[in-house]
Amino acid sequence: MNSLAVPSEPFPISEGVGLFVGIVAWDLLSAGEMNLLQAALAAAVGSLAWYAFRCWRARVRGKRR
């Protein structure tokens, strides 16, 4: 029985911040106003989706070994 600890995937904080800044900049340049709540929600959803994809990819790679 092999019980080595598998390192968990880090949460993509920098990607979330990048999404937030990009969405705010797009809103500011296209509409001339910033919708911070909408940008924060979109960045949070994007970060969670990216984290789920990373965990799924790590699990799939672990099964192949």
Secondary structure, DSSP 8 states (H G I E B T S, - for coil): ------------HHHHHHHHHHHHHHHHHHHSS--HHHHHHHHHHHHHHHHHHHHHHHHHHHHH-
